[in-house]
Structure formats: C-alpha cells, structure tokens
C-alpha cells in the first residue's frame, strides 16, 4: 500500500505486540492494545509535507519515515488492512520519538 498523508498528518504502523520471555525461557506475546497501557508504540511509514501556516507557508515536520514514536491510544484514526494496523494522526499528537540504542 502506498500512503501520501496530507499536510501535518502522519501514518504510523502499530507496534502493539511485545514479546516477553519468562525466567524458564518461554516466550509469550502480549497485545498492548488491549491492556491498560494508555500509550502505543508505532513506526512511522509516511508523513505529509508539513504544517500549513495561516500565511500560506508550510513548516516541515520533525517526525520522519522510519522513526519509532509513542502516542496516546485514543489519538488518531485507525485503519486495518488485514495484515497490519495503522493509525493516522497529526504530529502534535505524538508524545515522543524513541531513539533506540
């Protein structure tokens, strides 16, 4: 699927599954979207051109394709294509860019 969000909109692929390894070595998959967590981690797969200002200029977004971000579970609009779950939201709804070590 090819995404082209408008202006300050961002498409994020949900990373709501977390693998947890027990002390005995068993691996479990936990679905964070159904848990009590209020934030979700996702990977940015598409960004718009930027925020349209009242004077007609477009300010580029700080978030870029490939960034891992954290945002509130209740923000944006959800879309599911059968394989993956996506959320479309504004850059202002993103709480943090996560920089992995």
Beta strands, then each sheet from edge to edge (+ up, - down):
strand 1: 9-14
strand 2: 17-21
strand 3: 27-31
strand 4: 39-47
strand 5: 51-52
strand 6: 58-59
strand 7: 68-72
strand 8: 77-80
strand 9: 85-90
strand 10: 94-98
sheet 1: 8+ 9- 1+ 4- 7+ 10-
sheet 2: 2+ 3-
sheet 3: 5+ 6-
end
